[in-house]
C-alpha cells in the first residue's frame, strides 16, 4: 500500500469518493483496504505512516536525550538563579 503521492485522475463533473475504514483489531480493515486497492482505489495507510514516525535510529534517540537533558539543566539553573 502506498504512503504518499496519490495518482491524479481528471474526470469532468465527477468527485472523488473518500472512504475511511475503522474498526477494532481483527475486524478486517486491512483486508477491505486490499480489496479496494485491487479495484483501483488509492490507499493511504495511516498505521504505516504512524509507525514510520515512531521509528528512530539509536543516534537520533541519543540526540533527543542529550537535548532534553540540556534544557532541563538550563531550566533548573534559571529556577535556582
QUITAWO-V132421 format. One record per residue. N is the residue number from 0. SS is DSSP state (h for helix, s for strand, l for the rest). BURIAL is b if it has 24 or more other C-alpha atoms within 12 Angstrom, else e. Layout:
# QUITAWO-V132421
N;SS;BURIAL + N;SS;BURIAL
This chain:
# QUITAWO-V132421
0;l;e + 1;l;e + 2;l;e + 3;l;e + 4;l;e + 5;l;e + 6;l;e + 7;l;e + 8;l;e + 9;l;e + 10;l;e + 11;l;e + 12;l;e + 13;l;e + 14;l;e + 15;l;e + 16;l;e + 17;l;e + 18;l;e + 19;l;e + 20;l;e + 21;l;e + 22;l;e + 23;l;e + 24;l;e + 25;l;e + 26;l;e + 27;l;e + 28;h;e + 29;h;b + 30;h;e + 31;h;e + 32;h;b + 33;h;e + 34;h;e + 35;h;e + 36;h;e + 37;h;e + 38;l;e + 39;l;e + 40;l;e + 41;l;b + 42;l;b + 43;l;b + 44;l;e + 45;h;e + 46;h;e + 47;h;e + 48;h;e + 49;h;e + 50;h;e + 51;h;e + 52;h;e + 53;h;e + 54;l;e + 55;l;e + 56;l;e + 57;h;e + 58;h;e + 59;h;e + 60;h;e + 61;h;e + 62;h;e + 63;h;e + 64;h;e + 65;h;e + 66;h;e + 67;h;e + 68;h;e + 69;h;e + 70;h;e + 71;h;e + 72;h;e + 73;h;e + 74;h;e + 75;h;e + 76;h;e + 77;h;e + 78;h;e + 79;h;e + 80;l;e
